[in-house]
Amino acid sequence: MSKHLRWILPSIISLIILIMIAVWVINQGKQAYVRLPLLYPLPDFQLELALDEAFTREDLLGHITVVDFIFTHCQGPCPTMTVKMQSIYREFHGDNDLLLLSISVDPEHDTFVVLDEYATFLGIEDDRWLFLRGELPIVSNLCKNGFKLAAGNLPMGHTVKFTLIDRDGYIRGYFDGTDEVSIGNLKQHLRLLLKQDH
């Protein structure tokens, strides 16, 4: 074996080993995303999608769902949260397995007309992003006992968390709806869950 070959062969072997390690690390990272914890089963609930049209837990089964709690005239975190949700809506355009739900924490103000106008203002053109409402005690109870999130002094004291729910109705994670890095993580989880078989 020539001197040159004796020098280059270990470098090639080292490169191959590094590539194999990199592939293994990437695969482990992907599997970690897929193995999100099963936190809580979402309980049965009933909210209003439109006049005389209910929305229940059954309606989200079969979808990968992201839920937030907002109100349309919020001057605090809601506009930022809505922009983040809008970015998910646009980035996953055409993926009908994804469902986005925004639940109003101020049903007195957020009538069906107000919510419809808000959806139009945001450029929502299909049923992948829905706005729901219900009586305040029902929404508060669902937030606290169903989603396990803070719901004190609504509407002002609402949570800023986005909740990720799988196709079987299990909560898989919470993400800060005002934080770019957290929303980036949510999008990674979404991509991998959406790729999984039904």
N, C-alpha and C positions, 0 to 999 in steps of 0.2 A: 504494500500500500504506500502510495507516494506521501511525502510530507504534507502536501497541499490537501490531499484527501483526508489524511489523519486529522487535520485542523478543522476542516469544514464539516466533517461527519458529526462530531459532537454538537456543533451549532445547529445542524438540521434536526438532530434528535431533540435537543432542548426546545427548539421552536415548535416541533410537533407536540411535545409534552405540554408546553404553554397553551397551545391552541386547544388541546383536549381539556385542560383545566378550565379555560375560559368558557368552553361549551358547557361543561358540567355546572359551573357557577351560574350561567345564564338559565339553564334548565331548572336548577334548584330555585332560582328567583321566581321563575314562572310558576312552578309548582306551589311556592309559598303564597303567591297571589291567589291561585285557585283554591288552596286550602284555607280559605277564610273561616273564622270560627262561626259556628251556628249559635248565635247569641240568644235570640228569643223567637218563638213562633208568634207571628202577629195575630192577635185575637180577632174574632169576628167584629165587624163594625158596619155602620151604615151612615154615609154622608150624602149630600145632595150634589148632583152634577148639573142638574137643571130642574126647572119646575116639574114636579111629578116624575123625576128620573133619579133613582137612587144609584149610589156607587158603593159597593161592598168589597170585602176582602176577596170574595170569589172573582171579582172583576180584574184583579191584578195577578191572579194565579196564571202561570204560563208565561209571564213577562219578567224581565229583570227591571226592577222598579227603583226609582230614586224619589224620595219624598222630602219636601221642606214645609215649614210653617211660616207664613208671611201675612201681611195685610197691605192692601194696595196703596194706601196713603201714608205709609211708614216713612218717617224722615231719618230713621236710624240705619240698621244693617240691611233691611229688606232690598233696597235697590241694588246693593252689591251682590246679595244672594241671588237676586233675579238675573243679573248679568251673568253670573256663574252658571245658573241653570240654563240660561239661553245659549251659552257656549256649548253645553252638553247637547242641547237640542240640535244645534247647527252641526256640531262635529259628527254626530251619529245620525245624520240625515238619511232617511231611507231605511233605517234599521227598525222594523216594526216589532221586534222582540223587546225593544226598550220602551218603558213607560215612565213618564215624568208626572208627578203629582205635586201641586202646590195647594196646601190646605190653609184657608183663611182663618186667622185667629180674631177677626173682627167682623163677624157675620152681620152685625147691625148695619155697618156701612157697606160691606162687600156683598151687595145683592147680586143676583144673576146678571143683571144688566151691567153693573160695574165690572164684574169679572169678565164678561164677554168683551167689553170695551178694552179692558186691560190686555186680554189675550190678543185682540186685534192690533193694539198698539205695539205689542212685542213681536208681531209678525208670525204668529202661530197659524199654520195652515192645515193642520191635520190633528188627529186624536192621539198623537204621541205625547202631548203635554196638556194635561187637564187641570182645571181649577175647581176645587171642591169647597163646599161650605157646610155648616151645620150649626145647630144651637151651641152657644158658647160652652155650657157645661159638658156637652157631648165631646166637643173638640178638645177641651181641657183634659177630660178624663182619658180620651184616646191618646193624647200626647204623653201624659204622665204614666198611665198604666199599660197602654198598648206599646208605645214607642220607647218607654222608659226615659223620657226627656223632661227637662224643666218646663213648667207651664204656669209659673206664678205671675199674678198681676197682668193677665192678658188684656189688651193685645201687646202692651209695651214689653212685658217680660218674657216674650217668646224665645225659644231656642234658635240658635243660628246653625244648628247641625243639619246636614243632609244625611238621610238614612238610606242605606242600600239594602234592598230586599230581593231575595232570589225567587226563582220560578215557583218554589213550593211554599212561599209565604213566610220564610224565615229571615229575620234581620241578620245581616252579615257584617255590618260595619257602620260606623258614624264618621262623618267628615265635616270639617269646618267650612261652612258655606261662604265665609268671607276671606278664606286663605287660599292663595293660588297654588301653593305646594300641595295642600291637602286635596284640592280639587283635581290636581294632576294625578295624585294617587288614586282618587276615586275613578278617574277615567281609565287608568290602567286596570283596575279591578273590573270595571265594566267590560272592557275589551275581552278579558279572559273569561268572564262568566258568560258573555254572549256567545263565545265560541264553543262552550260546552254543549254537549248533546242535551236535548230536552229530556 
